[in-house]
Amino acid sequence: MLELRELAQAGRYLTQSLRLMVGVPDYGSYLAHHQATHPERPAMSYEEFFRERQAARYSARVGKCC
């Protein structure tokens, strides 16, 4: 039987997968990436991050951060 910790982790993975399927960005992943690759710059707030991801998804511009 799965332990409670393993069940909780599976739930987090499922939630993240479902959010990505419908286009909801993952702020936690952004923060981890930002801290690892751009520690000298301040991270965006959740609201700024969400607006930027929506603009990137629905605009015609091409490119990524890294």
Secondary structure as UniProt FT lines:
FT   HELIX           4..22
FT   HELIX           27..37
FT   TURN            39..40
FT   HELIX           46..58
//
